[in-house]
Amino acid sequence: MAPRANWKGFLRLSLVTCPVALYPATSESEKISFNQLNRQTGHRIKYLKVDADTGDEVPNEDIVKGYQLEKDQFIEVTKEELEEIALESTRTIEIDEFVDKSDIDPRYLIRPYYIRPDGKVGHDAFAVIRETIREMDKVALGRVVLTNREHIIGLEPMGKGLVGTLLRYPYEVRSEQEYFDEIQDVKVTKDMLDLAKHIVDQKAGQFDPEKFEDHYETALIDLINQKRAGKPITPKSKPAPGNVVDLMEALRRSVGQEAAPAEAGKPAKKPRKAAAGQKEMLMPIEGKKAAKEAAANKSSAKPQRKSA
């Protein structure tokens, strides 16, 4: 079952319009997450919205937005007032211009969304807009309102749909000068550059996200499974840092270190398989789908809490 759309409205290129739905293209819900517990009772910690001065809990209907002018002085803004200034982009993604993808500074990229026609109508208009962007080999820039704020969104074709990437505004991107100005001007010799290029050649490959492994997530799975099994937790020894202080010597050693595995003809390292007992986890790293399938074959009883 597809996730619920984050936004529904219309995509418009001049007078060509079609209803569309926007879905998050990424998710972190399948990662291991923790609750905060009371160490003494094992009960979950509950957060309440309270008045900062009286300490009394405040119901949601009595909570309004406020902009702080100075200490203890706020301007209240009601929901109705915010709705009055709603922009057209609340319901429509209007394509304003087309740019080359190489022109977009990667610092401006935020997060991707999938965009598809909403319902049974508008597929023809959607296809016209999609194929126009594809044929022109451009990124279409428009505006969309998400979480009550207007964002710039860049649209690109992907298969039968579109990928829309939210972009930051200039005031959200910090200048690099305050971070880079103190970097020393260093002359890199040709010998050093040649050795470094040789290392790059030895490590050259193709982008394949299936090869990536979230080592920390896997370590969390192992830790939780060990604690569930009542096994003692022993800290792993950390590798000692290298003692090479000469840059040329470090480059030469690096070339030899990278060449050895290549000469041995060893296959590329495969992603680590699921840890033993991982299928028992309520949220395995394969994702929620695997968790639901596992739950269907096992009892719904939750494991009892064990102390560390």
KOLGUVEX-896338 format. One record per residue (C-alpha): x, y, z; residue number from 1; residue in one letter. Coordinates in steps of 0.05 Angstrom, whole numbers, plus 5000, padded with zeros to 4 digits. Layout:
<recs>
x, y, z, num, residuo
X, Y, Z, NUM, A
...
</recs>
This chain:
<recs>
x, y, z, num, residuo
5000, 5000, 5000, 1, M
5029, 5067, 4978, 2, A
5042, 5119, 5033, 3, P
4993, 5176, 5042, 4, R
5007, 5237, 4998, 5, A
5040, 5297, 5033, 6, N
5007, 5345, 4986, 7, W
4953, 5345, 4933, 8, K
4938, 5400, 4883, 9, G
4953, 5419, 4811, 10, F
5015, 5421, 4767, 11, L
5013, 5477, 4716, 12, R
5055, 5496, 4656, 13, L
5025, 5559, 4627, 14, S
4953, 5537, 4609, 15, L
4967, 5462, 4615, 16, V
4943, 5438, 4683, 17, T
4934, 5370, 4716, 18, C
4918, 5345, 4786, 19, P
4978, 5314, 4821, 20, V
4998, 5283, 4887, 21, A
5065, 5290, 4921, 22, L
5097, 5234, 4962, 23, Y
5161, 5231, 5003, 24, P
5216, 5196, 4964, 25, A
5257, 5179, 5026, 26, T
5242, 5152, 5095, 27, S
5280, 5142, 5160, 28, E
5222, 5107, 5195, 29, S
5256, 5039, 5185, 30, E
5317, 5059, 5225, 31, K
5324, 5037, 5297, 32, I
5295, 5089, 5344, 33, S
5294, 5093, 5420, 34, F
5243, 5116, 5472, 35, N
5264, 5152, 5535, 36, Q
5250, 5112, 5598, 37, L
5248, 5124, 5672, 38, N
5308, 5084, 5696, 39, R
5273, 5068, 5762, 40, Q
5207, 5042, 5734, 41, T
5221, 5026, 5661, 42, G
5161, 5068, 5641, 43, H
5163, 5114, 5581, 44, R
5174, 5188, 5590, 45, I
5115, 5231, 5570, 46, K
5121, 5303, 5547, 47, Y
5069, 5354, 5565, 48, L
5057, 5425, 5540, 49, K
5058, 5469, 5601, 50, V
5055, 5543, 5616, 51, D
5127, 5566, 5626, 52, A
5108, 5610, 5686, 53, D
5051, 5572, 5721, 54, T
5073, 5501, 5704, 55, G
5001, 5483, 5687, 56, D
4987, 5438, 5627, 57, E
4956, 5476, 5568, 58, V
4905, 5441, 5522, 59, P
4918, 5445, 5447, 60, N
4858, 5489, 5434, 61, E
4888, 5543, 5479, 62, D
4956, 5544, 5444, 63, I
4968, 5598, 5391, 64, V
5028, 5618, 5351, 65, K
5068, 5679, 5373, 66, G
5128, 5718, 5346, 67, Y
5176, 5742, 5399, 68, Q
5194, 5816, 5393, 69, L
5235, 5817, 5457, 70, E
5237, 5781, 5523, 71, K
5167, 5766, 5548, 72, D
5136, 5806, 5491, 73, Q
5101, 5768, 5435, 74, F
5055, 5783, 5376, 75, I
5000, 5730, 5371, 76, E
4982, 5705, 5301, 77, V
4918, 5664, 5293, 78, T
4905, 5606, 5247, 79, K
4853, 5647, 5210, 80, E
4903, 5704, 5198, 81, E
4953, 5654, 5169, 82, L
4900, 5625, 5123, 83, E
4884, 5695, 5097, 84, E
4955, 5704, 5070, 85, I
4955, 5634, 5038, 86, A
4991, 5635, 4971, 87, L
4967, 5605, 4905, 88, E
5024, 5555, 4911, 89, S
4984, 5525, 4969, 90, T
4944, 5487, 4917, 91, R
4984, 5495, 4852, 92, T
5056, 5481, 4831, 93, I
5066, 5535, 4779, 94, E
5127, 5522, 4734, 95, I
5163, 5589, 4730, 96, D
5226, 5573, 4691, 97, E
5273, 5518, 4664, 98, F
5347, 5514, 4682, 99, V
5406, 5468, 4670, 100, D
5416, 5418, 4726, 101, K
5490, 5437, 4730, 102, S
5469, 5508, 4748, 103, D
5437, 5485, 4814, 104, I
5486, 5491, 4872, 105, D
5481, 5425, 4912, 106, P
5479, 5465, 4977, 107, R
5408, 5487, 4958, 108, Y
5381, 5416, 4953, 109, L
5337, 5394, 5012, 110, I
5296, 5330, 5000, 111, R
5263, 5293, 4942, 112, P
5190, 5276, 4930, 113, Y
5154, 5232, 4880, 114, Y
5100, 5267, 4839, 115, I
5046, 5229, 4800, 116, R
4977, 5244, 4772, 117, P
4923, 5245, 4825, 118, D
4864, 5203, 4803, 119, G
4844, 5179, 4734, 120, K
4842, 5246, 4699, 121, V
4899, 5290, 4677, 122, G
4947, 5235, 4655, 123, H
4953, 5265, 4585, 124, D
4971, 5334, 4611, 125, A
5019, 5303, 4661, 126, F
5054, 5264, 4606, 127, A
5061, 5327, 4563, 128, V
5094, 5365, 4620, 129, I
5139, 5306, 4638, 130, R
5162, 5292, 4567, 131, E
5174, 5366, 4554, 132, T
5221, 5370, 4613, 133, I
5255, 5305, 4590, 134, R
5264, 5328, 4518, 135, E
5291, 5396, 4539, 136, M
5339, 5361, 4589, 137, D
5324, 5416, 4639, 138, K
5301, 5423, 4711, 139, V
5233, 5457, 4717, 140, A
5230, 5505, 4776, 141, L
5164, 5520, 4811, 142, G
5136, 5536, 4880, 143, R
5097, 5493, 4929, 144, V
5071, 5503, 5000, 145, V
5088, 5448, 5050, 146, L
5080, 5453, 5125, 147, T
5052, 5524, 5116, 148, N
5116, 5549, 5083, 149, R
5129, 5562, 5010, 150, E
5187, 5525, 4979, 151, H
5222, 5526, 4912, 152, I
5216, 5457, 4879, 153, I
5257, 5430, 4821, 154, G
5221, 5379, 4777, 155, L
5256, 5324, 4736, 156, E
5228, 5264, 4699, 157, P
5238, 5194, 4729, 158, M
5207, 5137, 4690, 159, G
5132, 5150, 4684, 160, K
5132, 5202, 4740, 161, G
5169, 5264, 4765, 162, L
5218, 5275, 4821, 163, V
5210, 5342, 4856, 164, G
5268, 5366, 4900, 165, T
5256, 5422, 4950, 166, L
5308, 5478, 4946, 167, L
5332, 5527, 4999, 168, R
5327, 5602, 4993, 169, Y
5391, 5643, 4990, 170, P
5383, 5668, 5061, 171, Y
5384, 5595, 5085, 172, E
5453, 5580, 5056, 173, V
5514, 5604, 5094, 174, R
5572, 5636, 5058, 175, S
5633, 5591, 5052, 176, E
5681, 5649, 5061, 177, Q
5675, 5652, 5137, 178, E
5697, 5578, 5139, 179, Y
5748, 5576, 5082, 180, F
5784, 5643, 5090, 181, D
5834, 5615, 5141, 182, E
5853, 5555, 5099, 183, I
5926, 5562, 5081, 184, Q
5948, 5567, 5009, 185, D
5989, 5504, 4997, 186, V
6027, 5485, 4934, 187, K
6013, 5412, 4916, 188, V
6071, 5382, 4879, 189, T
6062, 5341, 4816, 190, K
6091, 5278, 4850, 191, D
6039, 5283, 4906, 192, M
5983, 5295, 4857, 193, L
6004, 5235, 4814, 194, D
6005, 5189, 4874, 195, L
5937, 5214, 4897, 196, A
5909, 5204, 4827, 197, K
5936, 5133, 4827, 198, H
5897, 5119, 4892, 199, I
5834, 5147, 4859, 200, V
5844, 5102, 4799, 201, D
5851, 5041, 4844, 202, Q
5787, 5060, 4881, 203, K
5747, 5077, 4818, 204, A
5678, 5047, 4813, 205, G
5606, 5061, 4795, 206, Q
5553, 5090, 4840, 207, F
5512, 5032, 4868, 208, D
5473, 5047, 4932, 209, P
5461, 4972, 4942, 210, E
5534, 4966, 4963, 211, K
5525, 5015, 5020, 212, F
5518, 4988, 5090, 213, E
5495, 5027, 5150, 214, D
5547, 5000, 5199, 215, H
5518, 5037, 5258, 216, Y
5448, 5010, 5245, 217, E
5476, 4939, 5241, 218, T
5515, 4951, 5306, 219, A
5450, 4974, 5340, 220, L
5415, 4910, 5317, 221, I
5472, 4868, 5345, 222, D
5471, 4907, 5411, 223, L
5396, 4899, 5421, 224, I
5397, 4825, 5403, 225, N
5454, 4812, 5451, 226, Q
5417, 4848, 5507, 227, K
5353, 4810, 5492, 228, R
5392, 4745, 5496, 229, A
5422, 4766, 5563, 230, G
5493, 4765, 5536, 231, K
5546, 4810, 5567, 232, P
5565, 4872, 5527, 233, I
5639, 4880, 5516, 234, T
5668, 4944, 5485, 235, P
5704, 4934, 5420, 236, K
5776, 4956, 5415, 237, S
5787, 5017, 5371, 238, K
5840, 5015, 5316, 239, P
5903, 5055, 5333, 240, A
5916, 5114, 5287, 241, P
5973, 5109, 5237, 242, G
6040, 5139, 5256, 243, N
6059, 5166, 5188, 244, V
6077, 5239, 5191, 245, V
6109, 5249, 5122, 246, D
6057, 5264, 5069, 247, L
6095, 5233, 5011, 248, M
6107, 5170, 5052, 249, E
6033, 5167, 5070, 250, A
6015, 5172, 4996, 251, L
6065, 5118, 4977, 252, R
6039, 5071, 5031, 253, R
5968, 5085, 5010, 254, S
5983, 5065, 4938, 255, V
6014, 5000, 4961, 256, G
5957, 4986, 5010, 257, Q
5904, 4996, 4956, 258, E
5943, 4956, 4904, 259, A
5949, 4894, 4947, 260, A
5874, 4875, 4949, 261, P
5868, 4889, 4874, 262, A
5927, 4844, 4857, 263, E
5899, 4789, 4900, 264, A
5837, 4789, 4856, 265, G
5789, 4789, 4914, 266, K
5716, 4804, 4898, 267, P
5685, 4868, 4923, 268, A
5659, 4865, 4994, 269, K
5585, 4848, 4996, 270, K
5537, 4882, 5044, 271, P
5535, 4847, 5111, 272, R
5478, 4797, 5120, 273, K
5425, 4806, 5172, 274, A
5451, 4793, 5242, 275, A
5430, 4729, 5278, 276, A
5363, 4739, 5311, 277, G
5349, 4802, 5270, 278, Q
5283, 4774, 5245, 279, K
5259, 4778, 5317, 280, E
5268, 4853, 5318, 281, M
5204, 4894, 5316, 282, L
5237, 4940, 5263, 283, M
5289, 4901, 5223, 284, P
5334, 4942, 5177, 285, I
5299, 4912, 5116, 286, E
5241, 4958, 5132, 287, G
5170, 4958, 5158, 288, K
5146, 4910, 5104, 289, K
5192, 4856, 5130, 290, A
5170, 4871, 5201, 291, A
5097, 4863, 5182, 292, K
5111, 4797, 5147, 293, E
5150, 4771, 5206, 294, A
5094, 4793, 5254, 295, A
5043, 4755, 5213, 296, A
5081, 4690, 5226, 297, N
5094, 4701, 5300, 298, K
5053, 4717, 5361, 299, S
5040, 4789, 5376, 300, S
5067, 4785, 5447, 301, A
5121, 4837, 5460, 302, K
5186, 4817, 5494, 303, P
5193, 4834, 5567, 304, Q
5240, 4891, 5585, 305, R
5309, 4868, 5608, 306, K
5357, 4911, 5647, 307, S
5425, 4926, 5618, 308, A
</recs>
